[in-house]
Each structure stands twice: as C-alpha cells, then as structure tokens.
Amino acid sequence: MNKPSDGVVSLTLFDANDAAVICDGDADPELRRRFEFPVDFTPSLTHSEQVITRWQEERTAGTRFPFAVRSAVTNELLGGCELRPLGLGLANVSYWTYRTHRRRGFATRALRLICEVAFTEFRFRSLEALIEPDNEVSRNVACDNGFEEIGQREGRLLYVLRSDRWTRSGTRNRPRSSA
C-alpha cells in the first residue's frame, strides 16, 4: 500500500512507536465514551503494544484494516481510522482524533483518504458508519465526506456512502436533527 496523503495528513500503518500515544488515548474520556471499553479497563503501555500486534494480525487476516492518521509534515500520530469488511462489498468505517488534535479538520481529511482507499484499493462498494446521535462532530465529519444518514441501528445513527456517490472532494450532506 502506498502512503495516502493530502499534504496535511497521511495514512500509514501503526507501529510499536505509537504505543505511548495510543495508551494516552485509551485514558481519554471522549474516546472511552465513543468506543467499547470495558468498565474496569486500565490503560497500559503493554496493552497498547498488544493492540498494535493484534491490528497487524487482523490486517494480515483481512478482517480489519486500521490506519494511523499522521501529520504529513511531522509524522506525528494524530488519530486513527479503520475499515472492517462486512461482506458483499460493504465495510464499516470508524475514525478518531486524539485529544490535542481535535477540531482542526484532521478527522474530515482522514475519512476522505480512507474512503479513497476503500473504494479504489479495496474495491468496497459501500461504507457505513454508526454514530451516536449526540456526537455532532462525528456526524458532521461523515456528512462533509458525502455520507447520508439513512436510519438507526443499535441505538446509533447509520450513515452510508456508496462508491458511485463518492467524490475525492467530498459532498456535504446535512445531518438530520438529533432531537
């Protein structure tokens, strides 16, 4: 895989040097709220190293494709995004930004890049994102990349982007009211 980049952010693989940043992210209340952490989970460097190893194994097995989101200039780890194949040309996409890098457009840029990878390299036909109704920022990131809210699943809003509706520049869709 080449290194997808828009000149501001790049997608790369996670490596062992990322463990400390991942560990810090695992303590972030916002990430813990949005992703499935066990109630009694305690972040540790060892756990983060194990996660990186597991992600490498899942990539090799073709069950999950995690990407580190980095500064294209400094290579600093800003967050991550991933594709999880669901079958029949469909994949789930998720994305996150670490606390000190939020609200700078990095997630929007990363999602745009991973959509390009999903549709051009992996040849997925459709992507879906499940987003909590109160996560306005994530909903806007999805909409800024052309995802459409089409319903709900498991208490989350379901956003979908089909490859035939995707453009590299994104197409803004308005999120529905969460009320």
Secondary structure, 3 states (H helix, E strand, C coil): CCCCECCCEEEECCCHHHHHHHHHHHCCHHHHHHCCCCCCCCCCHHHHHHHHHHHHHHHHHCCCEEEEEEECCCCCEEEEEEEEEEECCEEEEEEEECHHHCCCCHHHHHHHHHHHHHHHHCCCCEEEEEECCCCHHHHHHHHHCCCEEEEEECCEEEEEEEHHHCCCCCCCCCCCCCC
